[in-house]
Amino acid sequence: MGSRAGASCDAIVIGGGLVGTAIACGLAEQGLKTRLLDEGDTANRASRGNFGLVWVQSKGLGAPHYHRWTRRSAAAWPDLARSLEARTGLDTALAQPGGMTFCLSDQEFAERAARMEQMRREAGNLGFEYRMLTREEVAAQLPSIGPAVIGASWTPYDGHVGALVLLHALHRAFRDLGGSYHPHAAVQSLHAMRNEFRVTAGDVQASAPRLVLAAGLGNATLAPLVGLSAPVRPERGQVLVTERARPLLPMPIVNIRQTAEGSLLIGESKEDAGFDSLTQTPGIMRDMARRAVLSFPWIADLNIVRAWSALRVMSADGLPIYDQSRSFPGAFLANCHSGVTLAAAHMRLLAPMIAAGELAPELLPFSADRFAHVHVTA
């Protein structure tokens, strides 16, 4: 785990979930001696409840900078998956065959078509390839759809991975790159100066000229200590998991995907439940199951073997927050609710910026300055 008392390094990353570990891996790849401080199982662990989508088609309506960032990450994912497997021996089961969002009514289809066309216009010269598929076109690719499916949107960019394997692979790669990982290290004190940060967390004392706050909902408390702001709130999502089935879904649907092991994951719920990350709501589980069975009637024959809930890290507009401190240069912040989709961007694009000491201009629209007149209640 590395030395404990008074240890100096090149960078300290607070937060051992998908966001923090991907950034820490990227910093270690840049040759920085990096310490990763992880609060442990008492934290609100969004990463351990992740659905596992690498998803583009719903990201960035009215915010083309977010769409571009998501697209860049999705495009970088194959190289990330290959490099993680080569370094760790762990297969994240990345598959990017494209993805669909089903429409179960004429109104849903019309609204979806309008959304996709707006995203195409906003993409500008980048372009945005999509198709609105009729029921017959959906059935040609997914013959087992139910009669309630009248059509779908499709893009070629989407896919999915094993989220828990990804988290494991990032941690293993970080240690293999020489990183120092410290579990059960909740921050007790943080002292900031220009390009000098001292952190006490558990029995770890560390100092570094770079500090990255990637503690999810915990950033709301930590950010002001370095002159930053993280106006984020929890949003609970629930997931149902079926028994294993033979391969039936060759591509992910936004609310249903089949894992490499054969289980189906059913999700896409959203609740304002405060910091209650453990409760499952029967009504919401029923609604999720109902839509899944309307989409694929054969799902009704499968047993539900697990269910869980977790807290997304949401900003007021749902977009990530990337920031650097003007008061304390060397301090950076990263918050998002798409830790799987953006893992490649965080490791291969964001981390080199942090190593160089400055975020690129393309990330300026993600600054929390955009919330200067917005109050977010946690």
C-alpha positions in Angstrom: 0.0 0.0 0.0 3.0 2.3 0.3 4.4 4.3 3.2 2.1 6.0 5.5 3.2 9.1 7.5 4.1 12.3 5.7 4.6 10.7 2.3 5.0 13.1 -0.6 3.9 12.2 -4.2 3.1 13.9 -7.5 -0.7 13.7 -7.2 -3.4 12.8 -4.7 -6.7 11.5 -6.0 -9.6 11.4 -3.5 -12.2 8.9 -4.5 -11.7 5.3 -5.5 -14.7 4.7 -7.7 -14.8 4.6 -11.5 -14.1 8.3 -11.9 -11.3 8.6 -9.4 -9.6 5.4 -10.3 -9.7 6.1 -14.1 -8.1 9.5 -13.5 -5.5 8.0 -11.1 -4.6 5.3 -13.7 -4.2 8.0 -16.3 -1.9 10.1 -14.0 0.2 7.0 -13.3 0.4 6.3 -17.0 1.8 9.8 -17.3 4.6 8.8 -14.9 3.2 10.7 -11.9 3.6 9.1 -8.5 0.0 9.0 -7.5 -1.9 8.2 -4.3 -5.5 7.1 -4.4 -7.5 7.6 -1.2 -10.7 5.6 -1.0 -13.2 6.1 1.8 -14.4 2.5 1.8 -17.7 0.7 2.0 -19.2 3.4 4.1 -19.2 5.7 1.1 -22.2 6.1 -1.3 -20.7 3.9 -4.0 -22.3 4.6 -7.3 -19.7 2.6 -9.1 -20.8 -0.7 -7.5 -24.4 -0.2 -8.7 -23.6 0.8 -12.3 -25.7 -0.5 -15.1 -22.7 -0.9 -17.4 -23.7 1.0 -20.5 -21.2 2.8 -22.8 -24.0 5.1 -24.1 -24.0 8.0 -26.5 -27.4 8.4 -28.1 -29.0 10.1 -25.1 -26.1 12.3 -24.1 -25.9 16.0 -24.9 -29.3 17.3 -26.0 -28.9 21.1 -25.9 -25.2 20.6 -24.8 -23.2 19.6 -27.9 -19.9 19.9 -25.8 -21.2 17.0 -23.7 -22.1 15.0 -26.8 -18.6 15.6 -28.3 -16.9 14.5 -25.0 -19.1 11.4 -24.7 -18.4 10.5 -28.4 -14.6 10.8 -27.9 -14.8 8.6 -24.8 -16.9 5.9 -26.6 -14.4 6.0 -29.5 -11.5 5.5 -27.1 -13.1 2.6 -25.3 -11.8 -0.2 -27.5 -8.2 0.8 -26.9 -8.9 1.1 -23.1 -10.4 -2.3 -23.0 -7.5 -3.9 -24.8 -4.9 -2.2 -22.7 -6.6 -3.1 -19.4 -6.8 -6.7 -20.5 -3.2 -6.8 -21.6 -2.1 -5.3 -18.3 -4.4 -7.1 -15.9 -5.7 -10.2 -17.6 -9.2 -9.0 -16.9 -11.7 -8.9 -19.8 -14.2 -6.1 -19.3 -16.5 -7.7 -21.9 -16.8 -4.6 -24.0 -19.2 -4.9 -26.9 -20.1 -1.9 -29.0 -22.6 -3.2 -31.6 -24.8 -0.1 -31.3 -27.8 0.3 -29.1 -31.5 1.0 -29.2 -34.1 2.9 -27.3 -37.5 1.3 -27.7 -40.7 3.3 -28.2 -43.9 1.8 -26.9 -46.3 4.5 -28.3 -46.7 6.9 -31.2 -46.0 9.8 -28.8 -42.8 8.2 -27.6 -41.7 7.6 -31.1 -42.4 11.2 -32.2 -40.7 12.6 -29.1 -37.7 10.4 -29.7 -37.4 11.3 -33.3 -37.5 15.0 -32.5 -34.8 14.5 -29.9 -32.5 12.6 -32.2 -32.9 15.1 -35.0 -32.1 18.0 -32.6 -28.9 16.2 -31.6 -28.0 15.7 -35.2 -28.4 19.5 -35.9 -26.4 20.4 -32.7 -23.6 18.0 -33.6 -22.6 20.3 -36.5 -19.6 19.1 -38.5 -19.0 16.2 -36.1 -22.1 14.6 -37.4 -24.4 12.3 -35.6 -25.4 9.0 -37.2 -28.8 7.7 -36.1 -31.9 6.0 -37.5 -35.5 5.8 -36.4 -36.5 2.2 -37.0 -39.9 0.9 -37.7 -41.3 -2.1 -35.8 -40.4 -4.3 -38.8 -36.8 -3.0 -38.8 -36.4 -3.6 -35.1 -37.8 -7.1 -35.4 -35.3 -7.9 -38.2 -32.5 -7.4 -35.6 -34.4 -8.5 -32.5 -37.0 -11.0 -33.5 -38.3 -11.6 -30.0 -39.7 -8.1 -29.4 -43.2 -7.8 -28.1 -46.3 -6.4 -29.9 -46.0 -3.2 -27.8 -42.8 -2.1 -29.5 -43.7 0.2 -32.4 -40.2 1.3 -33.2 -36.8 2.5 -31.8 -34.0 4.9 -32.2 -30.6 3.4 -33.0 -27.0 4.7 -33.1 -23.8 2.8 -33.9 -21.8 4.3 -31.0 -23.4 2.5 -28.1 -22.4 -0.6 -26.2 -21.8 -2.1 -22.7 -19.3 -3.6 -20.4 -19.0 -5.5 -17.1 -19.0 -2.5 -14.7 -17.6 -4.4 -11.7 -14.9 -6.0 -13.8 -14.0 -2.6 -15.1 -13.6 -1.2 -11.6 -11.5 -4.2 -10.6 -9.3 -3.8 -13.7 -8.8 -0.1 -13.1 -7.7 -0.8 -9.6 -5.3 -3.6 -10.6 -3.9 -1.5 -13.5 -3.3 1.4 -11.1 -1.3 -0.7 -8.7 0.6 -2.3 -11.6 1.5 1.2 -12.8 3.1 1.9 -9.5 0.1 3.7 -7.9 -0.4 3.6 -4.2 -4.0 2.7 -3.2 -5.3 3.4 0.4 -8.7 1.9 1.3 -10.6 3.0 4.4 -9.1 6.4 4.0 -11.8 9.0 4.6 -10.5 12.5 4.5 -10.1 14.0 8.0 -8.3 17.2 7.0 -7.2 18.9 3.9 -4.8 21.9 3.9 -4.4 23.8 0.6 -1.8 26.2 -0.7 -0.7 27.1 -4.2 0.5 23.8 -5.8 0.8 22.2 -2.4 -1.8 20.1 -0.7 -1.7 18.1 2.5 -4.3 15.4 3.2 -4.9 13.3 6.3 -7.1 10.3 5.6 -7.4 7.5 8.1 -3.8 6.7 9.0 -2.5 8.2 5.7 -0.7 11.5 5.5 0.2 12.7 2.0 1.3 15.8 0.3 1.5 16.6 -3.4 1.4 19.6 -5.8 -1.7 18.2 -7.5 -5.0 17.2 -6.0 -8.0 15.7 -7.7 -11.4 15.6 -6.0 -13.3 12.6 -7.5 -15.3 11.6 -4.4 -18.8 11.7 -6.0 -21.3 13.2 -3.7 -18.6 13.8 -1.1 -17.1 16.5 -3.4 -19.9 18.8 -2.2 -18.1 19.1 1.2 -14.5 18.8 -0.1 -14.7 21.3 -3.0 -14.9 24.5 -0.9 -11.7 23.6 0.9 -9.8 24.3 -2.3 -11.9 27.2 -3.6 -14.2 25.1 -5.8 -17.8 24.2 -5.9 -19.6 20.9 -6.5 -23.3 21.5 -6.5 -24.4 17.8 -6.8 -27.3 15.9 -5.5 -28.1 12.2 -5.2 -30.5 10.5 -7.6 -31.5 6.9 -6.8 -31.6 4.3 -9.5 -32.7 0.7 -9.2 -31.7 -2.4 -11.1 -33.3 -5.9 -11.4 -31.2 -8.9 -12.3 -32.6 -12.1 -13.8 -31.2 -15.6 -13.8 -28.9 -16.5 -16.7 -30.4 -17.1 -20.1 -29.1 -18.2 -23.5 -27.8 -15.3 -25.6 -30.9 -13.5 -26.8 -29.9 -9.8 -26.9 -27.2 -9.0 -29.4 -27.2 -5.4 -28.5 -28.1 -3.3 -25.4 -31.4 -1.5 -25.1 -31.2 1.6 -22.9 -33.1 -0.1 -20.1 -32.2 -3.8 -20.7 -28.9 -5.5 -21.4 -27.7 -9.0 -21.3 -24.4 -9.5 -19.6 -21.5 -11.7 -20.8 -22.6 -14.3 -18.2 -26.2 -14.4 -19.5 -28.1 -12.5 -16.9 -30.4 -9.7 -17.9 -30.1 -6.3 -16.2 -33.3 -4.2 -16.2 -33.1 -0.6 -15.0 -33.4 3.1 -15.9 -35.3 4.3 -12.8 -34.9 7.8 -11.3 -35.9 8.8 -7.8 -35.4 11.7 -5.4 -34.7 9.6 -2.3 -32.1 11.7 -0.5 -29.1 9.6 0.6 -31.0 6.4 0.9 -29.0 4.1 -1.4 -30.2 0.8 -0.1 -34.0 0.8 -0.4 -35.8 -0.8 -3.4 -39.3 0.5 -4.2 -41.8 -2.2 -5.2 -43.8 0.1 -7.4 -40.7 1.2 -9.4 -39.5 -2.4 -9.7 -42.9 -3.4 -11.0 -42.9 -0.6 -13.6 -39.4 -1.5 -14.8 -40.3 -5.2 -15.0 -43.5 -4.3 -16.9 -41.8 -2.3 -19.5 -39.2 -5.0 -19.9 -41.9 -7.6 -20.5 -43.7 -5.4 -22.9 -40.4 -5.1 -24.8 -39.6 -8.8 -24.7 -42.4 -11.0 -23.4 -40.1 -14.0 -22.8 -38.5 -12.0 -19.9 -41.6 -12.9 -17.9 -40.4 -16.5 -17.8 -37.1 -15.6 -16.1 -36.6 -15.5 -12.3 -35.5 -12.3 -10.7 -32.5 -13.3 -8.6 -31.1 -9.9 -7.4 -32.1 -6.3 -7.1 -30.1 -3.3 -5.9 -30.2 0.4 -5.8 -27.5 3.1 -5.9 -27.1 6.8 -6.0 -26.2 8.7 -9.1 -24.1 11.9 -8.7 -26.2 14.5 -10.5 -25.6 18.2 -11.1 -28.5 20.6 -11.7 -28.3 20.1 -15.5 -27.2 16.4 -15.4 -23.9 17.2 -17.1 -20.4 16.5 -15.6 -18.5 19.1 -13.6 -14.8 19.5 -14.4 -13.0 22.4 -12.8 -9.7 23.7 -11.6 -9.1 26.1 -8.7 -8.1 29.6 -9.3 -7.5 30.2 -5.6 -5.3 27.1 -5.2 -3.7 26.1 -8.5 -3.1 22.4 -8.8 -6.5 21.4 -7.4 -9.0 19.8 -9.8 -12.5 18.5 -9.5 -14.3 15.8 -11.5 -18.0 14.8 -11.0 -20.2 12.9 -13.3 -22.9 10.2 -13.4 -21.5 8.3 -16.4 -18.4 6.7 -14.9 -18.5 3.8 -17.3 -19.1 5.7 -20.5 -16.5 8.4 -19.6 -13.9 6.1 -18.2 -11.8 6.2 -21.4 -12.0 10.0 -21.5 -11.1 10.4 -17.8 -8.0 8.1 -18.2 -6.7 9.1 -21.6 -7.9 12.7 -22.1 -8.6 14.3 -18.7 -5.7 12.8 -16.7 -3.0 14.2 -19.2 -4.5 17.7 -18.8 -4.3 17.4 -15.0 -0.7 16.1 -15.3 0.1 19.2 -17.4 -1.5 21.4 -14.8 -4.4 22.9 -16.8 -7.7 21.8 -18.3 -8.1 22.3 -22.0 -10.5 25.0 -23.3 -12.9 22.3 -24.5 -13.7 21.6 -20.8 -14.5 25.2 -19.8 -18.2 24.7 -20.4 -18.2 22.0 -17.8 -17.1 24.4 -15.0 -19.3 24.8 -12.0 -19.3 28.5 -12.8 -22.4 27.7 -14.9 -24.3 27.2 -11.7 -23.4 30.6 -10.2 -27.1 31.5 -9.8 -28.4 28.0 -9.2 -29.0 26.5 -5.8 -28.7 22.7 -5.5 -30.1 21.0 -2.4 -28.3 17.8 -1.5 
